Amino acid sequence: MEYFKDDLKWNPKAETPLRVIIVGAGVAGLAAGIGLKRSGHDVIILEQVPQIAEVGAGIQMAPNAARILGRFGLLDKVVEKSNLLEKNCLRRYSDNHELGTAPLMPQIGQMYGAPLSVIHRGDLQRILLEGAKAEDVDIRTNSKVVEVDTKFEARVKLKSGEWIEGDVVIGADGIKSDIRRQMAEGHGIQDQSQPTGDAAYRILIPREKLEHDKEALELLESNAGMRWMGPGGHIMAYPIKNNTVYNMVLIHPQKPGSKNEESWTNKGDKQEMLDFYSKWNDLVKHLLTYVPEGEVMEWTLNSHLPLASWIENKVALVGDACHPMLPYVAQGAAQAIEDAGTLTMCFSLTSNVPLALEIYSLVRKARGEAIQQSASTTKTALHLPDGPEQEKRDRAIESAGSGEGGKNPDMWADREWQDFMWGVDVMKDTLERWDEWKGKVEGYHMAPVSAVIYT
């Protein structure tokens, strides 16, 4: 692959094969299953739905995730279904004035040794599912896990009453994680999320709707990300599916009285969407008129406080189960794949399950939560009302984009933060610092997890 340059010296084969139980067949679960199976482990993925569906809309595949998928042998297939974004344009909501441009490909690929692209989540899910099947991962659908062993040994109970035992359990059961809830209940604490006050429309506009609109068609064919910022909301848009669909995510205030349910499949109201964006620029308003009736999806954005721990005995959480990401820095899938890469590396270097999980937590937890927090910080900057603070933000964006220097208030476009998000190689960091990580764990005397705090 043109932009994938890998200098990791690593033998992926585990010293002792383990029986790994993964709960959930989303991005985190499938990626972890592929990596661990390629390392020689016996992997079972338990998924509650009868059939794994290709749901969602556009997501970003950042370099920190792309390099891991390259090591898993899947990057070529991902790029084949992706759009490589060449730039990201930051614009004012009212007049479409461009405040700055962040160059992306090919510079980002050359800088970080892996490409940056956007892909439909359904395409990524299918590639991961096919990859897991090709590795002969044991994927069992219609297998809802209702309970983990009360002492968090590597045993799970299915809805059917059957218990399945292994050496380690990976909880990849998503933002509504039952395993996370059980960890909390074990300490008498209620697992809950807090509404951010925001919701998001996700819309997909097919090419045929745009063919008679020159300006809209240019956007679809441009391989550029568009970021419009306005009072109380912002829009992120880009082409996907090889420039045949225009993907838009529109963040707006949550409606008073609406449910705080976190779901990708809730229907939104097109007229309400048009009303909120009625004072935005003509290009945005024109794009929204092309949205097919009945195809506006809306979901509530809730925040989750950092957990005291991602691990408990022989059970670990990954992906949205432990670090659900708000969409402001586009790292949800990437951070889940980083979890998978780190676990793969840990379990290729040791068969000591508590040690591997402790090191996984040391490598991933602080980093994942820092990126999680950056999303909240970015939200504040993007949604400023018109006034002095907004004008200060706009000047900072213009200065950063023109090469004059300074921090970009949009952390996703800030070069220093890009280095942290995209430049860190968690697998390489785990391998090269293994003795250091191991020393830290042994220095912490392998302490069991105390209370997990959810407030």
N, C-alpha and C positions, 0 to 999 in steps of 0.2 A: 504494500500500500504506500502511495507516494509520500505521505506526510508522517508515516509511522516509523520512528527511529527508536529502537529499543536497545539499551546497553545493559539491561539487567542480566547478570550471570546467576542462573538459578536452575536447580534441578527440581522439577515440580513433584517428584514422587515422594510420598510420605514414607517415613521409616517403619511405621506400623499402621496398616489400614484400620480405620474406625467405622463404626456404623453410625451414620449421621441422619438424624430425623429433622427435616425442615418443614415447618408449618407455614404454608402459604406459597402460592405459585405466581406471585407478581414479579416485578423486576428484581427486587432484592432476593427473593427465594430462588428464582430460576438461575440468576447469576451465581449465587452461592453454590447451588447444586452443580452447575457446570464446573466451576473452579475446583470444588472439593472432589468431584468424580474424576476429573483429569489428574488430580493428585493421587489417585489410587484408592480413595475411600468408597465405601458402600453407602450410597445416598438414596434416601426415600423422601419424596416431597408429598405432603398431604395437603390437598386443596379441597375446600368445602363445596365448591360449585360443581355441578354435574359436567359442565363443559367450560373450558377456559376461553373466554371471549376476548376479542380485540377491541377494547374500549378506549375512550379518551380522545385527545386531540394532539396538537403539536407539543413536543418537549425538546429541550436542548440536550445535545450529547457533547459535553465539554471535554477538553483534552484529558483531564484527570480521570475521566471514565473511559474515554476512547482507548487510552494506552492499556488499560486492564482488559478491555474487550479484545484488543490486539493480541494480548498474551493468551487469551482464551480461544483464539482462532476465529473470532466472529466479526472483526472490524471491517473486513472487505464487504461482508453482507450488509452491515449497518450502513456503510458509506453508499452502497449501491441504492439504498432506499432513502437516502438523506439529501438535503440541500446544504452545501458548504456556504455559510454566510460570509460575504466579503466585507461587510461593514455593518455598524449599528448606528442609526441616526437618532439623535435626541432632539425633539421638537416641542414647541409650544402648542398648547391645545387650541388656542383661539384663532391664530392666523397661520399655523403650520410653519412658523419661522424655525429654521434649523439652528440650534444653539451649538451643536458640535457633532462630530462624527468619530466613532471609535473604530479604527481599522481592525478587521478580523482575519479572514483567510486571504492569501496564504501565509501572512506574517505570523499569525498565531501558531499555525502548524509547524512552521520553521523554528519558532522560538521554544515551543514546549514539546516538540517531538511527537505530536499527535494532533489530529484535526479537531476543529470545532464545527459542529453541524447541527441541524434541526431535523427531527424525524417525527412521524406520527407515532404516538405511543403504541398503537395497535401493531404497527410494523415492527417496532422493537420487541414487543411481547412475543410476536410470532417467531422472530429470529431467535430469541432466547429459548422459547419452547422447543423449536426444531433443534436447536443446539443441545438442549438437555436430552432430548430423545436420541440424538445421534451419539451422545456419550453413554447411552443406555442407563440414564437415571430412571429410577423407579418412581413414576409419577402416578399417584392415586387420586383421582377425582372423586367427588361425592363422599369425601372423607373428612367430615368436620371434627376438629379437635375441640373437646369441651372442657378438658382438664389436663393440667400438667401435674406430675407427682408433687404431693404437698411439701416434700423436702427438696423439690427441684432436682431430683435425680433424673436421669435421661429416660423418662417414661411419659407417654401421653395416652390419654383415653379418648377414644372416638365416640361419637354420638351413638353408634351401634352398641357400645359397651365394651368393645375390644380395646385392650391395652397393647400398645406397641412400644417395645423397648430398644434402646440403642446405647451408644456411648456419649452422645451429646445431642442436645435439642437446640435448634436455631428457630427463634420466633420471628417469622417474616410475615406476620398476619396483619400488617397494615395499620392504618391510623386508628382503627377501632379494635386494636389488639386485645384479645382475651387473655393472652399470656401476660401482657403488661398489667392488665387489670388484676389478674391473680397474684402477681408479685406485690401489688399495692395492698390487696385485701389481706395477704399474709401478714402484713404489719398493721392491720386495722385502719388503713388509709383509703379514701375514695379516689379512684382514678377519674379525673375530669379535665376538660379543656375549657379555655376561656375565649369567648368571641372577640375578634379584633375590631369589630364594627364594619368590616369590609365583606363584600361578596364579589364573585367573579362570574362574568359571562364567558363561556367558551363557544366560539362560533367558527364554522368552516364554510368558506364560500367557494363553490366549484368554479372552474375556469369558464364554463359556458355562461355563467351569470355576468362575467366581466368583459366578454369579448367585444362589446360595443362601447366600452368606456376606456378611452386611450390612457388616461392617467392611472386608473385602477389596474389596467393590464400591464403597464410599465412596472408597477409595484410587484405584481405577481411574477414577472420575469426578471426581477432585479437581483435576487439573492442578497437582499439587504434587510436587516431588521429595522423596524420602525418603533420608536418609543415616544409616544405623545404624553406629556405631563400636564395635568390640570388640577384645579381645586378639588380635593377630595377623591381623586381617582387618576388612573393612567391606563394607557393601552399599549400592549406589546403585540406586534404583528409581523409575520414573515411567511414566505411561501414554503409549502411542504409537498411531499409526494411528487418530486421532480417537477415543480412549478405547475402543478395541475390543480392545486387547492391553496386558497389563502387562509391562513390560520390567524385568528385574533383572540387575545385574552383581554377582557375589559374589566378592570377593577373599579368598583364603585361602592358607595356606602350601602351597608346592609339595610334592608327594609325594616322599619319598626314592626315588631311583632312576629317577624319571620322565624322559622325554626333554625336552631343552630346545628342541624344535622350536616355531617360532612359526607357529601356524596357527589360523584361526577355525573350522576344520571338524573338529577332533578331538572325539570323543565322550567325555563324562564319565560318571561313575557316580552315579546318583541317591542310592543308599544312602550312599555316602561323603560326599556333600554334606549329607544329612540328619544324619549322625553329627557332622560338624564343627560344625554350627549347632544341635546338640541342646540347648545351654545358653543359647541366645538366647531372646528373648521369644516369647510365644505367637503374636503376629501374624505374625512372620517364619516360625515353624515351620508355621503353618497355610498361609501362602502357598506354601511349598515343597512341601507335600503335593499341591498342584494341578498341579505340573509334569508334563506327560505323560511316560510312560516312554519312554526312548530318545531324548529330545529335550533332554538336558542337554549343552551344548557347553562344552568346557574348553580354555583355551589358556594356555601358559606365558608369563609376563611377563619378558622379558629387557631389560636396559639396554644402550644403545649409547653409548660415549664420544663426545664431540663430535669432529668431523673437523677436521683442520687447514684444510681448504678444501672448499667445496661446488662449486667450479668448476675446470676444467682446460682451458685453451685455449678451444675452442669448444663445450665440453660442460659442462652444469650439472645438478646434482641437485636434485630437489624432493620434498616430502612425506616419506613414511616412508623414502625412500632416503637422506635426509640428516639428518632429525631425528625418528626414530620416538618417539612419545609414549606414556608409560605413562598409564593411564586416570584418574589421580587428579584431574586438573584439566580433563578433558573438552575438550581442545584439538587432538586429532589431525586431524580434518577441517578445523577452522578454520585451523590453521597451514598445511595444504596449500593451502587456498584463498588465504591470504595470499601464498604463493609465486606462485600463478597471477596474482593481481592485480598484484604487483610486477613480474613479468616482462612482463605486458601493458603496464604503464606505461613501463617501461624501453624496450621495443622500439617504443613509439609516439613516443618522444622522440629516438631515435637508431637508425641502421642499423649503427653500429659495434659488432660483436658482442662483442669483448673488453671494450669500455667498458661496454656494457649488462650483461654478466654480472658484471663487477667491482662495479658499482653495486647490482645485485641482491643480491650477497653482502654488501655493506656495510649495506644496508637490512635484510636478513632474518636474517643468520647470528647475530649477538649476541642479537637479540630471540628468535629461535626457540629458541636454546639456553638462554636464561634461563627460558623457559616450560617447556622440557624438564626443566631442573633443578628447577623448582618442584614438579613432579610427585613427584620423589623426596623432597623435603622434606615434602610433604603426606602421603605414605605413612607416614613416621615418626610424625607427629602423630596420624593416624587409627588406628594399630594399637597404641597403647600398652597394655601390660598394666595391670590394675587396680593402683592404688597411688598414691603421692604425685604422680608426674608426670602421671598420668591425671587426678587430681583438680585439679591446677593447670591442665591443658588445659581441663577442663570449666568451670572458673570463668572462664577467659579467653573461652570461647565464649559463656557466659551474659552476660558483661559487654559483649562486642561486639554481641550480639544485642539487648540491652536499651537500647542507645543510650548506655551509659555511656562508650563509647570503648575504645581499645586495639585491638591487632592480633588478628585472628581466627586461631587456629592452623590452621584449615582454610583454606588460601590461596584456594581456589575461592570461599569465602564472604567473604573479606576485601575491604573496600571499596577500599582502596588498590591491592591487586593486581587487582581487577576493573577499575579505571581503566587499569592497564597492559595487561591482557589484552584488554579489550573496547573501551577508549576510543581506542587508537592506530589511526590510519587509514594503513596502509602506502602506499596509492596516493597519497593526498594528501601524505604525507611525502616520497615520492619526487619528486613533481612540484614542490612548493614549495621543496624543498631541492636541486633538481637541480644548480644551479651549485656548491653546496657539496660534494655527492657527487662531482661531476666533478672538482673541484679536489683532493679527497682521492685519487681514483684517479690522477690525473696526478702528484700528489705522491709516490705510491707507485711511480711510473714503470712502471705496468702490469706489475709483476713476475709471472713465471710461478709456478705453484704448485710449492712444494718438496715435501718428503715429507709424505704424509698419514699421520697416526699412528693406529694401531689397536692398543691394548694392553689 
